[in-house]
């Protein structure tokens, strides 16, 4: 009887999520084979559970969502294109089970050039057939409802959510002591007129001190399998169906808003406030929305006020504000960039002007104080080409997909010395180790709103955390758009490589900084030992190319760029000497006055 029981338990849990088929391979061999099958084009995680019977499904749900978060983390340099196929197996031990969850064939977007290429087509598809676009969005994102909206009024989706509170899903959620949450998302399909809202209802509850999140289809399956288990011994048959697929896991994990919002989906949830117009509704802080476990948590969770300028470049007025003569003020206010400059039309040296700003910032009071504390001063420099937002509207107008009278500008076509829409940015941080060897970052300018930029998932265990707890205290540590695309300021190259985002953020001394992997396209490259040694001898984030190396490269553009950087470095040195002399004179004068008294 015991042998039969073990065999039935095995059959209950050996499932392949994507094809919904039950594995017939033996327990131990299946887990090992599954891990081998996922080595080349996937990965696995292993978790332990003490739960039994159908309750193990809850751990499978958590495991699948943890996998989905890791896929997002691996695709954080661009965005997730395919969620992949998930599978899992179970191994019994004396006091519980080991669940092995694997995902394979997931796919990240190949490059930002590809994202740029696809950008206008999304807007065109929406304008040609909004219903078809929204139905595809519902299927792809696992939303419950979606509606085309005029402007920013998403009240129709809020009303959908209110109706869902009286559904069987909400009732089942309440029955197990959970909280029914309905995320209202307001977004646009890459153009100002392509606005829509969608609803994503979920149930959150605790089981064995663990938080479970489930969509309607997942909760229904859990209830169904729990009911089957009650009649298990009478019927002597039991088969566990699909609990969750990769798409559902991805949708639930999207509530954490880990993705980059630039040229991508807005994953925030609106917080309805009926005392204000729907256009002015703010957003939940993603972490607080996910963690909320009762209505009081939902009511008291922090609200981020709606900012019409935040990741809304599709709006012609917003686009104009970020590219006209007052552009610097807007980028600082909304995203917290320290420095920025419009780029010259010369076809190379994208980061030159902002590299100069980095060199200047290395002499600043902020950088000096950072060095005094034993910290590492880091510059994040990159450029953005904003032209695609205007180009998309021009293409829609040419295809007669905009209403007559809709405003279309040709601001980026204005050719003078600099481009209005190609901008380089520089942001500065100081990274230090705290008393527990955790990372503490401080900034020359505080981040106004870090959601929508690079996000790093920290360890839940306090003793193994990467970041100082008193600064963040969250599983997800966000750094905003300004630290998302940091380039390696190596001027022995015409086209700069980008730093690995996580490595750049985590670097807290010169040794770890010089070992930061760099990205050639989306490929991660290790840094040679010789290059690391050369880097550690430098005192700057900026590598001015050595004369001998320039002779070997024999490139006129590189020679011109490095000549300009050398001259600027000399200018900074003279300025520093002049300031030093001035300080000494003031100090001498002050001592004389003191001696007279």
Buried (B, 14 or more C-beta within 10 A) or exposed (E): EEEEEEEBBBBBBBBBBBEEEBBEBEBEEBBBBBBEBBEEEBBBBEBEBEBEBBBBBBBBBBBBBBBBBBBBBEBBBBBBBBBBBBBBBBBBEEEBBBBBBBBBEBEBBEEBEEBBEEBBEBBBBBBEEBEEBBEEBBEEBBBBBBBBBEEBBBBBBBBBBEEBBEBEBBEBBBEBEBBBBBBBBBBBBBBBBBBBBBBBBBBBBEBEEEBBBBBBBBBBBBBEBBEBBEEBEEEEEBEBEBBBBBBBBBBBBBBBBBBBBBBBBBBBBBBBEEEEEBEEBBBBBBBBBBBBBEEEBBEEBEBBEBBEBBBBBBBBEBBBBBBEEEBBEBBBEBBBBBBBBBBBEEEEBBBBBBBBBBBBBBEBEBBEEBEEEEBBBBBBBBBBBBBBBBBBBBBBBEEEBBEEEBEEBEBBEEEEEBBBBBBBBBBBBBBBBBEEEBBBBBBBBEBBBBBBBBBBBBEEEEEEBBBBBEBBEBBBBBBBBBBBBBBBBBBBBBEBBBBBBBBBBBBBBBEBBBBBBBBEEBEEEEBEEEBBEEBEEEEBBBBBBEEEEBEEBEBEEBBBBBEBBEEBBEEBEEEEEEEEEEEEEEEEEEEEEEEEE
